[in-house]
Amino acid sequence: MKTGPDISRVASLIGDPARANMMLALMSGGSLSAADLAREAGVTPSTATGHLSKLVEAGLLSVRKQGRNRYFTVAELDVAHAVEALIAVAARAGHLRTRPGPRDEAMRHARSCYDHLAGRLAVNLFGHWLAAGLLAWRKGAIHLTRKGRDFLRGRGVALDVLEGQKRPLCRACMDWSERRHHLAGLLGAEILALAVAKGWAVRESRLRTVSFSRRGEENFVRWYSQAPVA
């Protein structure tokens, strides 16, 4: 028998269609009740309870009780990263569940990838910062350059606070719809939070779509492209 982590157990848990739908519903970064997740999975509440118990037991989801309801979230960031990587592989292999439509296009333009921004806007930001020398690849990993630090401090980002945490400041995440990288890590999460705090964008409740107003998107692009913000 081979030694080491048993990936088959985790793969089988996520591989069940109902449980996969539950995991995908939680990739918005929020929390959902058991009843919400039953609807997302298309199963009865009692069946959902069994699925959710297995996901919690395996450490893929965490649960908290509030009144009579139990609310579930993705347990750890590495779980979210694993699910997002599977989405990218499925998209590349052509394993798509629905035909493209308006909602699909909105998701491709801007969406949350757990706690950071993904989609066309996020990929454009990543590419612009690489070309401008604010980000750089080093030994296969993405890093913020000194020029990037100066730029972000000038844009009001509290880098000293972010860098004092255990989570990586920058992480490259493969975007499933654009097939290029966007920015994850603490900085990626901070950028999405900033766009929402400034009123440029709204995170859709229970959806991964991030909706930018026309002016909000213009200001966001100005913010990351080193142009004056209106």
C-alpha positions as a Markdown table, in Angstrom:
| # | Residue | x | y | z |
|---|---|---|---|---|
| 1 | Met | 0.0 | 0.0 | 0.0 |
| 2 | Lys | 1.3 | 3.5 | -0.9 |
| 3 | Thr | 2.0 | 5.9 | 1.9 |
| 4 | Gly | 1.1 | 9.5 | 2.2 |
| 5 | Pro | -2.1 | 11.5 | 1.8 |
| 6 | Asp | -5.0 | 9.7 | 0.2 |
| 7 | Ile | -6.2 | 12.1 | -2.5 |
| 8 | Ser | -8.8 | 9.5 | -3.7 |
| 9 | Arg | -10.9 | 10.2 | -0.7 |
| 10 | Val | -11.0 | 14.0 | -1.3 |
| 11 | Ala | -11.4 | 13.5 | -5.0 |
| 12 | Ser | -14.4 | 11.2 | -4.5 |
| 13 | Leu | -16.0 | 13.7 | -2.1 |
| 14 | Ile | -15.8 | 16.6 | -4.5 |
| 15 | Gly | -16.5 | 14.4 | -7.5 |
| 16 | Asp | -20.1 | 13.6 | -6.5 |
| 17 | Pro | -22.3 | 16.0 | -8.6 |
| 18 | Ala | -24.4 | 17.1 | -5.6 |
| 19 | Arg | -21.4 | 17.8 | -3.4 |
| 20 | Ala | -19.6 | 19.5 | -6.3 |
| 21 | Asn | -22.5 | 21.9 | -6.8 |
| 22 | Met | -22.4 | 22.7 | -3.1 |
| 23 | Met | -18.7 | 23.4 | -3.2 |
| 24 | Leu | -19.1 | 25.6 | -6.3 |
| 25 | Ala | -22.0 | 27.6 | -4.6 |
| 26 | Leu | -19.6 | 28.4 | -1.7 |
| 27 | Met | -16.8 | 29.7 | -4.0 |
| 28 | Ser | -18.4 | 33.1 | -3.8 |
| 29 | Gly | -16.6 | 33.4 | -0.4 |
| 30 | Gly | -19.8 | 33.6 | 1.6 |
| 31 | Ser | -21.7 | 31.2 | 3.8 |
| 32 | Leu | -24.9 | 29.3 | 2.9 |
| 33 | Ser | -27.4 | 27.4 | 5.0 |
| 34 | Ala | -28.1 | 23.7 | 4.6 |
| 35 | Ala | -31.4 | 24.6 | 2.9 |
| 36 | Asp | -29.7 | 26.9 | 0.4 |
| 37 | Leu | -27.1 | 24.2 | -0.4 |
| 38 | Ala | -29.8 | 21.6 | -0.9 |
| 39 | Arg | -31.4 | 23.8 | -3.5 |
| 40 | Glu | -28.1 | 24.4 | -5.2 |
| 41 | Ala | -27.4 | 20.7 | -5.3 |
| 42 | Gly | -31.0 | 19.8 | -6.4 |
| 43 | Val | -31.4 | 17.3 | -3.6 |
| 44 | Thr | -33.8 | 16.9 | -0.6 |
| 45 | Pro | -32.8 | 18.5 | 2.8 |
| 46 | Ser | -32.2 | 15.1 | 4.3 |
| 47 | Thr | -29.9 | 14.1 | 1.5 |
| 48 | Ala | -28.1 | 17.4 | 1.7 |
| 49 | Thr | -27.5 | 16.9 | 5.4 |
| 50 | Gly | -25.7 | 13.6 | 4.6 |
| 51 | His | -23.5 | 15.2 | 2.0 |
| 52 | Leu | -22.6 | 18.2 | 4.2 |
| 53 | Ser | -21.7 | 16.0 | 7.1 |
| 54 | Lys | -19.2 | 14.2 | 4.9 |
| 55 | Leu | -17.7 | 17.4 | 3.6 |
| 56 | Val | -17.3 | 18.8 | 7.1 |
| 57 | Glu | -15.8 | 15.6 | 8.4 |
| 58 | Ala | -13.2 | 15.6 | 5.6 |
| 59 | Gly | -12.2 | 19.2 | 6.5 |
| 60 | Leu | -13.5 | 20.7 | 3.2 |
| 61 | Leu | -16.3 | 22.7 | 4.8 |
| 62 | Ser | -16.7 | 24.4 | 8.1 |
| 63 | Val | -20.0 | 24.9 | 9.9 |
| 64 | Arg | -21.4 | 27.4 | 12.4 |
| 65 | Lys | -24.8 | 27.3 | 14.1 |
| 66 | Gln | -26.9 | 30.5 | 14.2 |
| 67 | Gly | -30.3 | 30.0 | 15.8 |
| 68 | Arg | -32.0 | 27.1 | 14.2 |
| 69 | Asn | -29.8 | 27.2 | 11.1 |
| 70 | Arg | -26.4 | 25.9 | 10.3 |
| 71 | Tyr | -24.3 | 27.9 | 7.9 |
| 72 | Phe | -21.5 | 26.4 | 5.8 |
| 73 | Thr | -18.3 | 27.9 | 4.3 |
| 74 | Val | -15.2 | 26.6 | 2.6 |
| 75 | Ala | -13.0 | 25.5 | 5.4 |
| 76 | Glu | -9.6 | 26.8 | 4.2 |
| 77 | Leu | -8.0 | 28.8 | 1.4 |
| 78 | Asp | -6.2 | 25.7 | 0.1 |
| 79 | Val | -9.6 | 24.0 | -0.4 |
| 80 | Ala | -10.8 | 27.0 | -2.5 |
| 81 | His | -7.6 | 27.0 | -4.5 |
| 82 | Ala | -8.1 | 23.2 | -5.2 |
| 83 | Val | -11.7 | 23.7 | -6.4 |
| 84 | Glu | -10.7 | 26.7 | -8.6 |
| 85 | Ala | -7.9 | 24.6 | -10.1 |
| 86 | Leu | -10.4 | 21.8 | -10.9 |
| 87 | Ile | -12.7 | 24.4 | -12.5 |
| 88 | Ala | -9.8 | 25.6 | -14.7 |
| 89 | Val | -9.0 | 22.0 | -15.7 |
| 90 | Ala | -12.6 | 21.2 | -16.5 |
| 91 | Ala | -12.9 | 24.4 | -18.6 |
| 92 | Arg | -9.7 | 23.5 | -20.6 |
| 93 | Ala | -11.0 | 20.0 | -21.2 |
| 94 | Gly | -14.3 | 21.3 | -22.4 |
| 95 | His | -16.4 | 19.8 | -19.6 |
| 96 | Leu | -19.0 | 22.6 | -19.5 |
| 97 | Arg | -22.4 | 22.2 | -17.8 |
| 98 | Thr | -24.4 | 24.9 | -19.6 |
| 99 | Arg | -24.5 | 26.9 | -22.8 |
| 100 | Pro | -23.0 | 30.4 | -22.6 |
| 101 | Gly | -25.5 | 33.1 | -21.7 |
| 102 | Pro | -25.7 | 36.6 | -20.2 |
| 103 | Arg | -24.8 | 35.3 | -16.7 |
| 104 | Asp | -21.9 | 33.4 | -18.2 |
| 105 | Glu | -20.6 | 36.6 | -19.9 |
| 106 | Ala | -20.9 | 38.6 | -16.6 |
| 107 | Met | -19.0 | 35.9 | -14.8 |
| 108 | Arg | -16.2 | 35.9 | -17.4 |
| 109 | His | -15.9 | 39.7 | -17.1 |
| 110 | Ala | -15.6 | 40.0 | -13.4 |
| 111 | Arg | -16.3 | 37.5 | -10.6 |
| 112 | Ser | -15.0 | 36.5 | -7.2 |
| 113 | Cys | -12.5 | 33.6 | -6.9 |
| 114 | Tyr | -13.3 | 33.0 | -3.3 |
| 115 | Asp | -12.0 | 36.2 | -1.8 |
| 116 | His | -10.2 | 37.9 | -4.8 |
| 117 | Leu | -11.1 | 39.2 | -8.2 |
| 118 | Ala | -11.1 | 37.0 | -11.2 |
| 119 | Gly | -12.2 | 37.2 | -14.9 |
| 120 | Arg | -11.2 | 39.5 | -17.7 |
| 121 | Leu | -10.8 | 42.6 | -15.5 |
| 122 | Ala | -8.5 | 40.8 | -13.1 |
| 123 | Val | -6.4 | 39.2 | -15.9 |
| 124 | Asn | -6.0 | 42.6 | -17.5 |
| 125 | Leu | -4.8 | 44.0 | -14.2 |
| 126 | Phe | -2.2 | 41.2 | -13.8 |
| 127 | Gly | -0.9 | 41.6 | -17.3 |
| 128 | His | -0.6 | 45.4 | -16.9 |
| 129 | Trp | 1.3 | 45.2 | -13.7 |
| 130 | Leu | 3.7 | 42.6 | -15.2 |
| 131 | Ala | 4.3 | 44.8 | -18.2 |
| 132 | Ala | 4.8 | 47.9 | -16.0 |
| 133 | Gly | 7.2 | 46.1 | -13.7 |
| 134 | Leu | 5.0 | 46.2 | -10.6 |
| 135 | Leu | 4.9 | 42.4 | -10.5 |
| 136 | Ala | 7.7 | 40.0 | -11.6 |
| 137 | Trp | 8.1 | 36.3 | -11.8 |
| 138 | Arg | 10.9 | 34.8 | -9.7 |
| 139 | Lys | 11.6 | 31.1 | -9.5 |
| 140 | Gly | 8.1 | 30.3 | -10.8 |
| 141 | Ala | 6.3 | 32.5 | -8.3 |
| 142 | Ile | 4.9 | 36.0 | -8.6 |
| 143 | His | 6.3 | 38.8 | -6.5 |
| 144 | Leu | 5.6 | 42.4 | -5.9 |
| 145 | Thr | 8.6 | 44.6 | -7.0 |
| 146 | Arg | 10.0 | 47.6 | -5.2 |
| 147 | Lys | 8.3 | 49.7 | -7.9 |
| 148 | Gly | 5.1 | 47.9 | -7.2 |
| 149 | Arg | 5.4 | 48.6 | -3.5 |
| 150 | Asp | 5.9 | 52.3 | -4.1 |
| 151 | Phe | 3.0 | 52.4 | -6.4 |
| 152 | Leu | 0.6 | 50.6 | -4.1 |
| 153 | Arg | 1.6 | 52.7 | -1.1 |
| 154 | Gly | 0.8 | 55.7 | -3.2 |
| 155 | Arg | -2.6 | 54.2 | -3.9 |
| 156 | Gly | -3.3 | 53.9 | -0.2 |
| 157 | Val | -2.7 | 50.1 | 0.2 |
| 158 | Ala | -1.4 | 49.3 | 3.7 |
| 159 | Leu | 1.3 | 46.9 | 2.6 |
| 160 | Asp | 2.9 | 46.8 | 6.1 |
| 161 | Val | -0.3 | 45.3 | 7.5 |
| 162 | Leu | -0.7 | 42.8 | 4.7 |
| 163 | Glu | 2.9 | 41.6 | 4.9 |
| 164 | Gly | 2.7 | 41.0 | 8.6 |
| 165 | Gln | 0.4 | 38.0 | 8.0 |
| 166 | Lys | 1.1 | 34.4 | 7.4 |
| 167 | Arg | -0.7 | 34.2 | 4.1 |
| 168 | Pro | 1.4 | 35.0 | 0.9 |
| 169 | Leu | 1.1 | 38.6 | -0.2 |
| 170 | Cys | 0.9 | 37.6 | -3.9 |
| 171 | Arg | -0.1 | 34.4 | -5.6 |
| 172 | Ala | -0.7 | 33.7 | -9.3 |
| 173 | Cys | -4.0 | 32.0 | -9.9 |
| 174 | Met | -5.0 | 30.5 | -13.3 |
| 175 | Asp | -8.2 | 32.1 | -14.5 |
| 176 | Trp | -10.5 | 29.4 | -15.9 |
| 177 | Ser | -12.3 | 31.6 | -18.4 |
| 178 | Glu | -9.4 | 33.6 | -19.7 |
| 179 | Arg | -6.7 | 30.8 | -19.5 |
| 180 | Arg | -4.3 | 33.4 | -18.1 |
| 181 | His | -3.3 | 34.4 | -14.6 |
| 182 | His | -5.0 | 36.7 | -12.2 |
| 183 | Leu | -3.7 | 37.9 | -8.8 |
| 184 | Ala | -4.6 | 36.0 | -5.6 |
| 185 | Gly | -3.1 | 36.1 | -2.1 |
| 186 | Leu | -3.6 | 38.9 | 0.4 |
| 187 | Leu | -3.1 | 41.6 | -2.2 |
| 188 | Gly | -5.6 | 40.0 | -4.5 |
| 189 | Ala | -8.2 | 40.0 | -1.7 |
| 190 | Glu | -7.3 | 43.5 | -0.8 |
| 191 | Ile | -7.9 | 44.7 | -4.3 |
| 192 | Leu | -11.4 | 43.2 | -4.5 |
| 193 | Ala | -12.2 | 44.6 | -1.0 |
| 194 | Leu | -11.0 | 48.1 | -2.1 |
| 195 | Ala | -13.1 | 48.0 | -5.3 |
| 196 | Val | -16.2 | 47.2 | -3.2 |
| 197 | Ala | -15.4 | 49.7 | -0.4 |
| 198 | Lys | -15.0 | 52.6 | -3.0 |
| 199 | Gly | -18.4 | 51.7 | -4.5 |
| 200 | Trp | -16.9 | 50.8 | -7.8 |
| 201 | Ala | -18.3 | 47.2 | -7.7 |
| 202 | Val | -20.8 | 45.1 | -5.9 |
| 203 | Arg | -20.4 | 41.5 | -5.0 |
| 204 | Glu | -23.7 | 39.8 | -6.0 |
| 205 | Ser | -25.3 | 38.0 | -3.1 |
| 206 | Arg | -24.9 | 34.2 | -3.4 |
| 207 | Leu | -23.3 | 34.5 | -6.8 |
| 208 | Arg | -19.7 | 34.8 | -7.9 |
| 209 | Thr | -20.5 | 37.7 | -10.2 |
| 210 | Val | -18.8 | 41.1 | -9.3 |
| 211 | Ser | -20.8 | 43.9 | -10.9 |
| 212 | Phe | -18.9 | 47.1 | -11.8 |
| 213 | Ser | -20.8 | 50.2 | -12.7 |
| 214 | Arg | -19.6 | 51.9 | -15.9 |
| 215 | Arg | -17.9 | 54.7 | -14.0 |
| 216 | Gly | -16.7 | 52.3 | -11.3 |
| 217 | Glu | -15.0 | 50.1 | -13.9 |
| 218 | Glu | -13.4 | 53.2 | -15.4 |
| 219 | Asn | -12.1 | 54.3 | -12.0 |
| 220 | Phe | -10.8 | 50.8 | -11.2 |
| 221 | Val | -8.9 | 50.7 | -14.5 |
| 222 | Arg | -7.5 | 54.1 | -13.8 |
| 223 | Trp | -6.5 | 53.0 | -10.3 |
| 224 | Tyr | -4.5 | 50.0 | -11.4 |
| 225 | Ser | -3.1 | 51.6 | -14.6 |
| 226 | Gln | -1.3 | 54.4 | -12.8 |
| 227 | Ala | -3.7 | 57.0 | -14.2 |
| 228 | Pro | -5.4 | 59.7 | -12.0 |
| 229 | Val | -8.7 | 58.5 | -10.6 |
| 230 | Ala | -11.6 | 60.7 | -11.3 |
